[in-house]
Amino acid sequence: MKKQKKYRKVKKMGISKMEEYLLKEEKLDKRHLRIVMALMIIWILHYILLDLETIGVGENYSIYIFYIPVSLGIIALGFYRKPMLLNNLRIKESFRAKLIFLSSMFFQGLLFSYLSFGTLAHGIWNQLNSILSESNRTEYITVPVKKFSFPHKGRNQISFYVDGESEFINVQFQSIKKYRDSDPRNYAIELKVNKGFWESYVVNGWKIRPNDSTN
């Protein structure tokens, strides 16, 4: 029994630093995969159950709710995985191999950052919008329908223009299926909205009516 223990110890000591590094990275990859899967489930549930229908979000949303959080997430992930990045760049000899590796890492970081930092920022945005819109008065906006969308995959939508900006809301198929073969120019959409954060409006209801301007 003692000989067997001694053999195992010698075998363990015989593992090279590279093999040790690869085993460690393999364990980390499995852990990271579980984290990404959990983040994807959270993202799906968030957008199905908690997402608000908003219009007029503008550039502030793109800058502060998407680009900045996602960029910060990529930078944070880069610092966290810095030893792995530097080690792989040292191993890979050709410029092409290094470029492919960095591109792969960037897109993986982008996905992770969007699912984590991006979802968190969007969740905060939703809460702020919900709280602020509840304290503001209800308004009604009526605009011509631009398009009824019935994609094979994804959400059904109603598109329209508000103040010259293209907007849309996601809707259930049953609520617009009768307009599938209709000319959208014959219809207008009345939106029940409350002013939200920045220049956005939270859509709390809608209905389709004939477009009087076409008569």
QUIVEN-V93743 format. One record per residue. RES is the residue in three letters. D_CENTER is the distance of its C-alpha to the mean C-alpha in whole Angstrom. Layout:
BEGIN
res:RES d_center:D_CENTER
res:RES d_center:D_CENTER
END
This chain:
BEGIN
res:MET d_center:56
res:LYS d_center:56
res:LYS d_center:56
res:GLN d_center:53
res:LYS d_center:51
res:LYS d_center:53
res:TYR d_center:51
res:ARG d_center:48
res:LYS d_center:48
res:VAL d_center:49
res:LYS d_center:47
res:LYS d_center:44
res:MET d_center:45
res:GLY d_center:46
res:ILE d_center:42
res:SER d_center:41
res:LYS d_center:38
res:MET d_center:36
res:GLU d_center:36
res:GLU d_center:36
res:TYR d_center:33
res:LEU d_center:31
res:LEU d_center:32
res:LYS d_center:30
res:GLU d_center:27
res:GLU d_center:27
res:LYS d_center:27
res:LEU d_center:24
res:ASP d_center:22
res:LYS d_center:22
res:ARG d_center:21
res:HIS d_center:18
res:LEU d_center:17
res:ARG d_center:18
res:ILE d_center:16
res:VAL d_center:13
res:MET d_center:14
res:ALA d_center:14
res:LEU d_center:10
res:MET d_center:9
res:ILE d_center:12
res:ILE d_center:11
res:TRP d_center:7
res:ILE d_center:9
res:LEU d_center:12
res:HIS d_center:10
res:TYR d_center:9
res:ILE d_center:12
res:LEU d_center:14
res:LEU d_center:13
res:ASP d_center:11
res:LEU d_center:14
res:GLU d_center:15
res:THR d_center:16
res:ILE d_center:17
res:GLY d_center:19
res:VAL d_center:16
res:GLY d_center:17
res:GLU d_center:17
res:ASN d_center:16
res:TYR d_center:13
res:SER d_center:12
res:ILE d_center:14
res:TYR d_center:14
res:ILE d_center:10
res:PHE d_center:8
res:TYR d_center:11
res:ILE d_center:13
res:PRO d_center:11
res:VAL d_center:10
res:SER d_center:13
res:LEU d_center:15
res:GLY d_center:13
res:ILE d_center:14
res:ILE d_center:18
res:ALA d_center:18
res:LEU d_center:17
res:GLY d_center:20
res:PHE d_center:22
res:TYR d_center:22
res:ARG d_center:22
res:LYS d_center:25
res:PRO d_center:28
res:MET d_center:26
res:LEU d_center:25
res:LEU d_center:29
res:ASN d_center:30
res:ASN d_center:29
res:LEU d_center:30
res:ARG d_center:33
res:ILE d_center:33
res:LYS d_center:32
res:GLU d_center:35
res:SER d_center:34
res:PHE d_center:32
res:ARG d_center:30
res:ALA d_center:29
res:LYS d_center:28
res:LEU d_center:26
res:ILE d_center:24
res:PHE d_center:24
res:LEU d_center:22
res:SER d_center:20
res:SER d_center:19
res:MET d_center:18
res:PHE d_center:16
res:PHE d_center:14
res:GLN d_center:14
res:GLY d_center:13
res:LEU d_center:10
res:LEU d_center:8
res:PHE d_center:10
res:SER d_center:9
res:TYR d_center:5
res:LEU d_center:6
res:SER d_center:9
res:PHE d_center:9
res:GLY d_center:6
res:THR d_center:6
res:LEU d_center:10
res:ALA d_center:10
res:HIS d_center:8
res:GLY d_center:11
res:ILE d_center:14
res:TRP d_center:13
res:ASN d_center:13
res:GLN d_center:16
res:LEU d_center:18
res:ASN d_center:18
res:SER d_center:19
res:ILE d_center:22
res:LEU d_center:23
res:SER d_center:23
res:GLU d_center:25
res:SER d_center:28
res:ASN d_center:28
res:ARG d_center:30
res:THR d_center:29
res:GLU d_center:29
res:TYR d_center:29
res:ILE d_center:28
res:THR d_center:30
res:VAL d_center:29
res:PRO d_center:29
res:VAL d_center:27
res:LYS d_center:26
res:LYS d_center:25
res:PHE d_center:24
res:SER d_center:21
res:PHE d_center:22
res:PRO d_center:20
res:HIS d_center:21
res:LYS d_center:17
res:GLY d_center:14
res:ARG d_center:15
res:ASN d_center:18
res:GLN d_center:18
res:ILE d_center:21
res:SER d_center:21
res:PHE d_center:23
res:TYR d_center:24
res:VAL d_center:24
res:ASP d_center:27
res:GLY d_center:26
res:GLU d_center:22
res:SER d_center:21
res:GLU d_center:19
res:PHE d_center:18
res:ILE d_center:17
res:ASN d_center:16
res:VAL d_center:19
res:GLN d_center:21
res:PHE d_center:23
res:GLN d_center:26
res:SER d_center:26
res:ILE d_center:26
res:LYS d_center:28
res:LYS d_center:31
res:TYR d_center:30
res:ARG d_center:29
res:ASP d_center:32
res:SER d_center:33
res:ASP d_center:33
res:PRO d_center:30
res:ARG d_center:32
res:ASN d_center:34
res:TYR d_center:32
res:ALA d_center:30
res:ILE d_center:28
res:GLU d_center:28
res:LEU d_center:26
res:LYS d_center:26
res:VAL d_center:24
res:ASN d_center:24
res:LYS d_center:24
res:GLY d_center:21
res:PHE d_center:19
res:TRP d_center:20
res:GLU d_center:21
res:SER d_center:19
res:TYR d_center:20
res:VAL d_center:19
res:VAL d_center:20
res:ASN d_center:22
res:GLY d_center:24
res:TRP d_center:25
res:LYS d_center:28
res:ILE d_center:30
res:ARG d_center:33
res:PRO d_center:35
res:ASN d_center:35
res:ASP d_center:38
res:SER d_center:38
res:THR d_center:38
res:ASN d_center:42
END
